[in-house]
Amino acid sequence: MDHTATILSALETMRLGELAKRDKSSVFKALAYKKAMDEIRRLGRPITSVDDVAGVPAIGEKIAEKIREIVATGQLAAAEKVKATFGVD
């Protein structure tokens, strides 16, 4: 199953949540999410497991963990929390 759209949506939610915090460190986290999303779009292939993004620039361990959760459960709990807290979608 291709999880690319779900991954991109969850990472965008996380990016918007970081921007909503409006502090300096959050800007850098938001940029990291943006870079990861750009790299995922450049892959041009479906993401069916976290192995599909291994070695991809801008995808570090923390973002890989989020992708692992999405592949396993179909959603990202942290993104759902951001939606509830900041009203972003």
N, C-alpha and C positions, 0 to 999 in steps of 0.2 A: 504494500500500500504506500502510495506517495504522500508524505507528510509535509511537503514543501510549503504549501499554502498555509497550513496550520502553524508551521514554524515561523513563517514570515509575519503572520498576523500577531502571534504571541510576542515576537521580538519587537514589533512596532508598538504594541501596547506597553511593553516594558520601557521602550524609548520615551514614549509620551509620558509615562509615569515619572520617569527621571526628570524630564523637563518641567513637569508640574511641581516638583519639589523646589525648584528655583534656588538651588545652592551650587556652589562652584564645583564640587566633586561630582554632582549629578550631571553636569554638562558633559564631563568626560565619559561617564557611563553611557549617556545617551549617544554620544559619538561612537562608542564601541559597538553599541547595538546597530547603529546605522551602517558602520563598516561591515559588520557580520552579515547584515541583510544584503548589502551590495554584493558581497562575495558569494552568497548563496544564489542570488539571481544569476551571477556569472557562470555558475556551475553548468547550467543548461541540462541538468539531468535530475531525475527524481531522487528525493531523499527518503530512503526506506529504513535506514538505520543510522546510528551515530557514526558508524564507520565510513559512511558516504561523505562526511565532512572532515574526516581525519586529515590533518596536514593542510587544511585550507587556511590561508592567511586570514587573520582577524577573528578566528574562532578558537578562543582559548578554552581552558578547562571549565570555567564557569558557564560559558555559553554552551559548550558541549554537554554539560550536565542538564541544562534546560532542554536541549534537543533530545537527549536521552529520555527525559521525563515525557516529552510530547510523543515520542515514538512508542513508549511503553503504555501511556494512558490516553493518548489522544488530546491532551490538554496540558496547560502549564498552570499549576495552582497559583504561582506568584502573579501571573498575568490576570487571573480571575480576581485576585486580591486588589491589584492595581485598579481594575475596572470598578470594583466596589468602593474603593477608597477615594479615587480621583474622578470617577465618572467618565473615564476615557474608554473608547471602544476601538 
